[in-house]
Amino acid sequence: MINAILAAHRSGKRISVYVTEARPRGLGLKTQELLAASGIPCTVILDSAVAYAMDKADMVLVGCEAVVESGGIVNAVGSCQIAIVAKAYNKPVHVLAERLVCLGTSLDCTLIYS
């Protein structure tokens, strides 16, 4: 997801980002550092403050660990709440994966089990 945002920024798109803390590991704080170092304005918000920032957003981007056979995603627990709030605000949600990874047996994908 970070690479997609950086690529859009390098292509001249005007971007600003709201980043959730992504506790308990604090991955959002690391994301904010990387994006800010590239000149992208970022605002870190509490995981519970997604609804506060949603009306200011054009879209929602989340990364994922894997895609399951049904089309669902495997991701951090906070992604579901973000998607629910986005739906309530009629904001599109885009899921980005670094590579094609599927969980299941009937898809023609790389299988992972952890």
Buried (B, 14 or more C-beta within 10 A) or exposed (E): BBEEBBEEBEEEEEBEBBBBBBBEEEBBBEBBEBBBEEEBEBEBBEBEEBBEBBEEBEEBBBBBBBBBEEEEBBBBEBBEBBBEBBEEBEBEBEBEBEEEBBBEEEBEBEEEEE
